[in-house]
Amino acid sequence: MSTLPGPNGCAQVEQVCAYALRALPESEARAIEAHLASCPECAHELDSLRPVLSSFAAWPQDVLRPSASLQVRLARRIAAGVGKELPLLPARQWSEPEWEDVAPGISCKLLASDEDKPVVTMLVRLAAGAEYPPHTHAGVEELYLLDGELWIDHRKLYPGDYNRAEPGTSDERVWSETGCTCVLVTSTKDALL
């Protein structure tokens, strides 16, 4: 990274940006943390970056993740810039599942399944105006809303809200006026009403 002064006059400003993105090795991150404790300008810079970075958390991962070819080009450019060879990347053992349309306006991406319990963890997207059918929970259902708004019966959820439903309870109406994305951990034995 450059050691030229940034707009705040401190030579560490680029390191602070890399730190905010969690792009520094652990040893450099510890050094920047120590620097932040003594440099109000860099601490202010970090505080100004936090709202931008936290807004990324609400973006779907497929928007943020660069393509494999872009990752390789970036790695080659960085390696050439520091005069090192491109390290061999480990073979990818896991491939991200694709979104699957399961009903009109509803898409799911299965992340994990446990057939012994039987429980699934998935990302769920509802399009604006989409509704999930009424259902009774066969097991505990946990939902964490990532973006948009979601109504579960008479409760409106916003990004960052968590909802837990106990076995035997029912959701009469689940819908989104705006469209939404959530993480859902639920039983595969839920009964549609």
C-alpha positions in Angstrom: 0.0 0.0 0.0 1.0 3.6 -0.5 2.5 5.6 2.3 1.6 8.9 0.8 -0.6 11.1 3.0 -4.3 10.7 2.3 -6.9 13.5 2.3 -6.8 13.6 6.1 -3.0 14.1 6.2 -2.1 10.6 7.6 0.0 8.2 5.6 -2.0 5.2 7.0 -5.4 6.1 5.3 -5.1 3.4 2.6 -4.3 0.8 5.3 -7.4 2.0 7.2 -9.5 1.4 4.1 -8.0 -2.1 3.6 -8.6 -2.8 7.3 -12.3 -1.7 7.0 -12.7 -4.2 4.1 -10.9 -6.9 6.2 -8.3 -7.2 3.5 -5.2 -7.0 5.7 -3.2 -9.9 7.1 -3.7 -10.4 10.8 -0.3 -8.8 11.7 -1.0 -5.6 9.7 -4.6 -5.5 11.0 -3.2 -5.5 14.6 -0.9 -2.6 13.7 -3.7 -0.6 12.2 -5.9 -1.2 15.3 -3.1 0.2 17.4 -2.7 3.1 15.0 -6.5 3.8 15.1 -6.3 4.1 18.9 -3.8 7.0 18.5 -4.9 8.7 15.3 -8.3 10.5 15.5 -8.2 11.3 11.8 -7.9 7.7 10.8 -10.5 6.7 13.4 -12.8 9.2 11.8 -12.1 7.8 8.3 -13.0 4.3 9.6 -16.2 5.6 11.1 -17.1 7.3 7.8 -16.6 4.0 5.9 -18.8 1.9 8.2 -22.2 2.9 6.8 -21.1 2.1 3.3 -19.7 -1.3 4.3 -22.7 -2.2 6.4 -24.9 -1.4 3.4 -23.1 -4.2 1.5 -24.4 -6.7 4.0 -27.9 -6.2 2.6 -26.7 -6.9 -1.0 -27.2 -10.4 -2.3 -23.8 -12.1 -2.4 -24.0 -12.9 -6.1 -23.9 -9.1 -6.8 -20.8 -8.6 -4.7 -18.8 -11.7 -5.7 -16.5 -11.1 -8.7 -16.4 -13.7 -11.4 -13.7 -16.4 -11.2 -11.9 -14.9 -14.3 -11.9 -11.4 -12.6 -10.5 -12.9 -9.4 -7.6 -14.5 -11.4 -6.9 -11.3 -13.4 -6.8 -9.3 -10.1 -4.5 -11.8 -8.5 -2.1 -11.7 -11.4 -2.1 -7.9 -11.4 -1.4 -7.8 -7.7 1.3 -10.4 -7.9 3.0 -8.5 -10.8 2.8 -5.3 -8.8 4.6 -6.7 -5.8 7.0 -8.8 -7.9 5.8 -12.2 -6.8 4.5 -15.2 -8.6 0.8 -15.9 -8.6 0.1 -18.4 -5.9 -1.8 -21.5 -6.9 -5.4 -21.3 -5.7 -6.7 -24.5 -4.0 -9.2 -26.5 -6.1 -12.7 -25.4 -5.3 -14.4 -28.1 -3.2 -17.8 -26.5 -2.9 -19.8 -24.8 -5.6 -22.5 -22.3 -4.7 -26.0 -23.6 -5.4 -28.1 -21.8 -7.9 -31.3 -20.0 -7.2 -34.4 -22.1 -7.9 -37.8 -20.8 -8.6 -40.1 -22.8 -6.3 -43.4 -20.9 -6.8 -44.5 -17.7 -8.5 -42.4 -14.9 -7.1 -40.5 -17.2 -4.7 -36.9 -18.3 -5.2 -34.7 -20.4 -2.9 -31.0 -21.2 -2.7 -30.4 -24.4 -0.6 -27.3 -23.9 1.6 -27.5 -27.0 3.8 -29.7 -29.8 4.7 -29.8 -32.3 7.5 -31.9 -35.3 6.6 -31.6 -36.8 10.1 -33.5 -34.0 11.7 -35.0 -33.1 8.8 -33.9 -29.4 8.6 -32.9 -27.2 5.7 -31.0 -23.9 5.7 -31.7 -21.7 2.7 -31.8 -18.2 1.3 -35.3 -17.2 0.2 -36.3 -14.3 -2.1 -39.8 -13.1 -2.4 -40.6 -10.7 -5.2 -42.7 -7.7 -4.5 -46.3 -8.8 -3.8 -45.3 -12.5 -3.5 -47.0 -14.6 -0.8 -46.0 -17.9 0.8 -48.8 -20.3 1.5 -50.2 -20.7 5.0 -48.4 -23.4 6.9 -47.9 -25.2 10.2 -44.3 -25.6 11.6 -43.2 -29.2 12.1 -40.1 -28.0 13.9 -38.5 -24.7 15.0 -38.4 -22.2 12.2 -35.8 -19.4 12.3 -35.8 -16.5 9.9 -33.4 -13.6 9.6 -34.3 -10.8 7.2 -31.4 -9.6 5.0 -33.2 -7.0 2.9 -36.6 -5.6 2.0 -39.7 -6.0 4.2 -41.6 -9.1 5.2 -45.0 -9.5 6.8 -45.6 -12.6 9.0 -49.3 -12.5 9.9 -49.6 -9.0 11.5 -45.9 -8.5 12.2 -43.7 -6.5 9.8 -40.0 -7.4 9.7 -37.2 -5.1 8.5 -33.6 -5.9 7.6 -31.8 -7.3 10.6 -35.0 -8.6 12.3 -35.2 -12.2 13.5 -38.3 -14.4 13.8 -38.6 -17.7 15.6 -41.6 -19.9 15.3 -42.1 -22.9 17.6 -43.3 -26.4 16.4 -47.0 -26.6 16.1 -47.6 -22.9 15.4 -48.9 -21.7 12.1 -48.3 -18.7 9.9 -51.6 -17.8 8.2 -50.1 -15.2 5.8 -46.4 -14.5 4.9 -45.9 -11.9 2.2 -43.7 -9.0 1.0 -44.9 -5.7 -0.4 -41.5 -4.6 -1.4 -39.7 -7.9 -2.1 -37.2 -9.4 0.3 -34.3 -11.8 0.9 -34.0 -13.8 4.1 -32.1 -16.7 5.6 -34.5 -19.5 6.6 -33.8 -22.5 8.8 -36.9 -24.7 8.8 -38.2 -28.3 8.8 -38.8 -30.1 5.6 -42.0 -31.6 7.2 -44.0 -28.3 7.5 -47.6 -28.8 6.5 -49.3 -26.4 4.1 -52.8 -25.4 5.2 
